[in-house]
């Protein structure tokens, strides 16, 4: 590769592609121990047959042994109750509680409904809560949106008068 000022960009690219790579620039190639495409093809080909009896037997086999795990879980819950660990308090889903949480019943003359909606969503959106609370959060968001829309309509009607 030359460094002449009269060289054009295409000539520089040709030199870069033709030059052998330096050892530091070569990354080790990943090692694939199995051919995933052939496995996927085999699974989708229909050549693998699983009888319903075999599937049911596998299900029953996987099912055994859970009684002990369930009993241990119940014992753990009882032990937690004895220690006084309170159960998780779920957020309410009744409209009156959500309206009070939103502050809609206070009769404020000027309410920024957009800000109210964003603040509620920031704290209660299903994507921002624990997985076991997502369904409840979705219901809470729907109720809150309905209450905010109703309050917004009432506020618009009262200002027109």
N, C-alpha and C positions, 0 to 999 in steps of 0.2 A: 504494500500500500504506500503510495506516495502522498506527500502533503503539499502538493502544488496548489497555488491559489487559482489556477486556471481550470481545475477539474470541476466537472458538473456533479450534481447530486446523484444522478443515475450511476455514474462511474464509481462514486463512493459506495453506494449500495452493492454494486457488483463485487467490489473488493471485500466488503463485509461478508457477503454470502460465500465467497470463494475461499476466504481465510479459514484455516482450521481453528476450531474453538479451543480456548485455553482450558486446562484441566480444572481450574477453579469454577468455570462456568458450567461444567457438565454436572447435572444433578443425577443422583442414582435413580435408576428406573424402578418403579414399584414391582414387587414380586407377587404375582397372582398364582395362587396354588391350585385353583380350580377354574374350569371354564364355565363361568356363570351363564353365558349365553346358551350353551348346550343344555345346562340344567333347566333354564327357563323354557327352552324349546321342548324339552322332554316333558315338563310338567303340563304345558299347554297342548301337547300333541294328542292327549287322550290315551296314550299307550299305558300309562300308569293307572291301574284300576284298584280301587279300594272298595271292598264290599261294605254294605251298611252294617252287617254283623261285626265286621272287624272294627269299624269306626265306633260302634256302640260299645264294644269290649274295651277299646282304648279309653273311651270316655268314662266308663265305670271304673276302670283301673286308676285313672287319674283322680277320680272322685274319692276313692278310699283314703282314709287317713286324715280327712278334714274334720272329723268329729272331735279329735283331740285338739286341733288348732282352735276350733270354735269354742270348746270348753275352756281352753286357756284364755281366750279373749274375754269370755264372760267372767272368769275369775279375776282377770285383770281389771275389768270394769267395776266389779264388786269391791276390789281392793282400793281402787281410786275413790269410790264412793265412801268407803270407810275412812279414808284419809281426809275427806272433805274437799276433794277436788271437784269443783263445780262443772256441770256440763256446759258446753259452749252455748252462749246465748245467741240465737239466730236473729238477724235483723228483721224487723217487722215487715209484713207485706200488706197490712190493711191500709186503705187510703187515708184514713184519719191520721195515723202515725206518720205516714210519709208526708202528708200535708204539713203537719206540725214540724217535722224535720226540715222541710223546705222553707218554713216560715211563711206560708201562704195565708194563714188565718190571722196574721197580725194586723192586717189592714194598712200596711204601709202605702202611702200615696204614690210613690214612684218606685217601681220594682224593675230591675234589669233582668228580664226573664231569660235572656240569653246567658248572662252570667250565672244565674241561678241554675239553669240546666247544665252548664259546663261544670260548675262546682259539684253538683250532685253526681254527675257522670264520672268526675275525677275520683270520687270516693267510692262509687258503687257500681261502676261498669263491670260487666261479666269478665272482661279480659283482665281486670285488675284485682280480682278476688281469688281466693283459694278455689281449686277445682270443685270441691264438694259444695261450694256456695254459688256456683255460676248460674244454675237454674233459678235460684232464688233472686240473684242479682238481676237477671233478665226480667223477671216479673216486676221487681222494684223499679227498674228503669222504665218499663212500659207504663206503670201506674204513675210514676213521677212525670213522665212526658205528657200523659193525659191530663194530670192535674195542672201542670204548667200551661198547657194549651187552653184549658178551660179558663184559668185565671187571666190569661192574656186576652181572650175573647171578651171576658167580663170587663176588663180594664179598658179595652177599645170601645165597648158599648157605652161605658160610663163617661168617657171623654167626649163622645159625640153629642151627648145631651147637653 
